[in-house]
Amino acid sequence: MPTNPVHPDTELVTVHEMADRLAMTRKTFARLVREAGIPKVKLGHRTVRYSPEAVIAFVTETFTTP
């Protein structure tokens, strides 16, 4: 059973692509993944991808002040 089930039609991107979409460096995005708990999908031992929709929703909810 997969530990991170995702819908087959869900777009998944690399850390570099996600950092580009958020207009930040890969290093900054990786730090946010570690420290803020940005959602990720593990596809293998070292392979990780991100759902742009889930990441943008998380960042908006977590870092936007009311």
N, CA, C and O of each residue as an XYZ file, in Angstrom:
264
protein
N       0.849     -1.188      0.000
C       0.000      0.000      0.000
C       0.889      1.244      0.000
O       1.816      1.320      0.807
N       0.638      2.226     -0.882
C       1.459      3.431     -0.922
C       1.275      4.274      0.336
O       0.183      4.347      0.900
N       2.364      4.906      0.760
C       2.279      5.752      1.948
C       1.723      7.134      1.621
O       1.188      7.807      2.502
N       1.840      7.562      0.381
C       1.355      8.875     -0.048
C       0.482      8.724     -1.285
O       0.906      9.091     -2.381
N      -0.722      8.194     -1.134
C      -1.548      8.001     -2.325
C      -1.964      9.344     -2.929
O      -2.358     10.264     -2.213
N      -1.871      9.440     -4.242
C      -2.315     10.636     -4.956
C      -3.157     10.188     -6.132
O      -3.004      9.077     -6.640
N      -4.025     11.047     -6.547
C      -4.860     10.768     -7.710
C      -3.952     10.672     -8.934
O      -3.022     11.468     -9.068
N      -4.198      9.729     -9.815
C      -3.329      9.562    -10.988
C      -3.230     10.796    -11.879
O      -2.239     10.959    -12.592
N      -4.233     11.664    -11.855
C      -4.209     12.868    -12.691
C      -3.546     14.061    -12.014
O      -3.469     15.140    -12.603
N      -3.069     13.884    -10.794
C      -2.443     14.978    -10.059
C      -1.093     15.310    -10.679
O      -0.263     14.429    -10.901
N      -0.885     16.596    -10.955
C       0.404     17.036    -11.484
C       1.426     16.996    -10.353
O       1.163     17.501     -9.261
N       2.570     16.409    -10.603
C       3.650     16.373     -9.631
C       4.895     16.965    -10.268
O       5.216     16.663    -11.417
N       5.600     17.815     -9.516
C       6.783     18.491    -10.051
C       7.970     18.300     -9.106
O       7.806     17.909     -7.950
N       9.153     18.579     -9.616
C      10.382     18.446     -8.831
C      10.565     19.657     -7.918
O       9.839     20.646     -8.016
N      11.547     19.555     -7.033
C      11.860     20.662     -6.135
C      12.261     21.903     -6.935
O      11.901     23.021     -6.566
N      12.997     21.714     -8.016
C      13.424     22.852     -8.840
C      12.232     23.539     -9.502
O      12.144     24.766     -9.514
N      11.327     22.753    -10.045
C      10.140     23.322    -10.690
C       9.250     24.036     -9.682
O       8.702     25.098     -9.979
N       9.103     23.457     -8.491
C       8.249     24.083     -7.470
C       8.866     25.381     -6.979
O       8.158     26.370     -6.793
N      10.167     25.392     -6.768
C      10.851     26.621     -6.337
C      10.692     27.714     -7.391
O      10.467     28.875     -7.050
N      10.805     27.354     -8.660
C      10.617     28.330     -9.738
C       9.205     28.910     -9.705
O       9.028     30.118     -9.861
N       8.206     28.061     -9.505
C       6.817     28.535     -9.466
C       6.566     29.480     -8.307
O       5.733     30.382     -8.400
N       7.297     29.271     -7.204
C       7.121     30.132     -6.028
C       8.104     31.305     -6.020
O       8.128     32.093     -5.074
N       8.910     31.418     -7.073
C       9.890     32.491     -7.225
C      10.853     32.547     -6.041
O      11.084     33.606     -5.457
N      11.409     31.384     -5.699
C      12.413     31.319     -4.639
C      13.485     30.329     -5.065
O      13.310     29.571     -6.018
N      14.588     30.350     -4.347
C      15.656     29.415     -4.682
C      15.277     28.009     -4.247
O      14.410     27.821     -3.394
N      15.936     27.028     -4.842
C      15.717     25.640     -4.463
C      16.091     25.432     -2.999
O      15.421     24.688     -2.282
N      17.145     26.080     -2.564
C      17.602     25.953     -1.178
C      16.548     26.497     -0.199
O      16.293     25.886      0.839
N      15.945     27.630     -0.527
C      14.905     28.201      0.330
C      13.683     27.292      0.367
O      13.105     27.072      1.431
N      13.291     26.768     -0.781
C      12.147     25.869     -0.818
C      12.432     24.604     -0.003
O      11.566     24.145      0.742
N      13.624     24.044     -0.133
C      13.993     22.844      0.627
C      13.951     23.124      2.132
O      13.543     22.264      2.912
N      14.370     24.316      2.536
C      14.310     24.690      3.958
C      12.868     24.754      4.428
O      12.562     24.297      5.530
N      11.979     25.307      3.623
C      10.565     25.369      3.986
C       9.957     23.967      4.089
O       9.112     23.715      4.948
N      10.383     23.071      3.223
C       9.891     21.691      3.297
C      10.286     21.088      4.643
O       9.463     20.464      5.314
N      11.543     21.274      5.036
C      12.033     20.737      6.311
C      11.383     21.402      7.513
O      10.915     20.721      8.426
N      11.352     22.733      7.519
C      10.945     23.473      8.711
C       9.445     23.710      8.826
O       8.907     23.702      9.933
N       8.766     23.917      7.718
C       7.342     24.251      7.774
C       6.452     23.055      7.461
O       5.242     23.105      7.680
N       7.038     21.996      6.955
C       6.244     20.800      6.675
C       5.442     20.861      5.395
O       4.339     20.319      5.326
N       5.980     21.515      4.379
C       5.295     21.565      3.087
C       5.021     20.136      2.626
O       5.911     19.288      2.698
N       3.804     19.854      2.155
C       3.459     18.486      1.756
C       4.272     18.001      0.559
O       4.527     18.744     -0.389
N       4.670     16.736      0.633
C       5.447     16.138     -0.456
C       4.966     14.716     -0.684
O       4.293     14.126      0.162
N       5.321     14.181     -1.836
C       4.960     12.814     -2.198
C       6.260     12.054     -2.445
O       7.024     12.405     -3.345
N       6.511     11.024     -1.658
C       7.696     10.191     -1.852
C       7.354      9.097     -2.859
O       6.417      8.324     -2.662
N       8.125      9.046     -3.934
C       7.898      8.059     -4.982
C       8.891      6.910     -4.904
O       8.732      5.904     -5.595
N       9.886      7.047     -4.091
C      10.907      6.026     -3.938
C      11.813      6.397     -2.789
O      11.487      7.276     -1.992
N      12.949      5.731     -2.701
C      13.877      5.978     -1.604
C      14.350      7.432     -1.566
O      14.378      8.053     -0.503
N      14.721      7.970     -2.730
C      15.222      9.345     -2.784
C      14.407     10.254     -3.692
O      14.754     11.423     -3.859
N      13.349      9.751     -4.273
C      12.563     10.515     -5.231
C      11.360     11.155     -4.551
O      10.492     10.471     -4.009
N      11.330     12.492     -4.591
C      10.246     13.255     -3.969
C       9.679     14.204     -5.011
O      10.425     14.804     -5.785
N       8.363     14.339     -5.030
C       7.695     15.281     -5.925
C       6.690     16.085     -5.110
O       6.348     15.726     -3.983
N       6.229     17.171     -5.701
C       5.308     18.082     -5.029
C       4.120     18.358     -5.922
O       4.261     18.494     -7.137
N       2.943     18.440     -5.313
C       1.744     18.838     -6.028
C       1.657     20.359     -5.936
O       1.466     20.889     -4.841
N       1.793     21.078     -7.058
C       1.745     22.537     -7.002
C       0.479     23.062     -6.314
O       0.539     24.026     -5.550
N      -0.650     22.433     -6.584
C      -1.912     22.862     -5.976
C      -1.849     22.739     -4.451
O      -2.261     23.655     -3.740
N      -1.341     21.622     -3.949
C      -1.253     21.400     -2.503
C      -0.231     22.327     -1.856
O      -0.465     22.843     -0.763
N       0.896     22.540     -2.520
C       1.937     23.406     -1.956
C       1.466     24.849     -1.897
O       1.649     25.519     -0.881
N       0.865     25.334     -2.971
C       0.393     26.727     -2.982
C      -0.696     26.930     -1.944
O      -0.716     27.960     -1.271
N      -1.600     25.972     -1.800
C      -2.633     26.072     -0.760
C      -2.003     26.089      0.626
O      -2.421     26.874      1.478
N      -1.009     25.245      0.870
C      -0.329     25.190      2.165
C       0.383     26.503      2.457
O       0.251     27.050      3.552
N       1.135     27.011      1.490
C       1.876     28.256      1.681
C       0.917     29.414      1.914
O       1.155     30.244      2.791
N      -0.150     29.482      1.151
C      -1.136     30.551      1.318
C      -1.766     30.504      2.701
O      -1.894     31.533      3.365
N      -2.157     29.314      3.134
C      -2.806     29.148      4.438
C      -1.830     29.408      5.590
O      -2.210     30.004      6.598
N      -0.597     28.973      5.449
C       0.363     29.045      6.535
C       1.009     30.432      6.668
O       1.241     30.904      7.781
N       1.293     31.072      5.555
C       2.084     32.303      5.607
C       1.311     33.581      5.285
O       1.908     34.657      5.252
N       0.022     33.497      5.051
C      -0.779     34.681      4.774
C      -1.428     35.160      6.075
O      -2.065     34.386      6.789
N      -1.253     36.442      6.366
C      -1.871     36.991      7.572
C      -3.294     37.451      7.247
O      -3.549     37.976      6.163
N      -4.212     37.254      8.184
C      -5.611     37.637      7.920
C      -5.810     39.138      7.849
O      -6.930     39.602      7.634
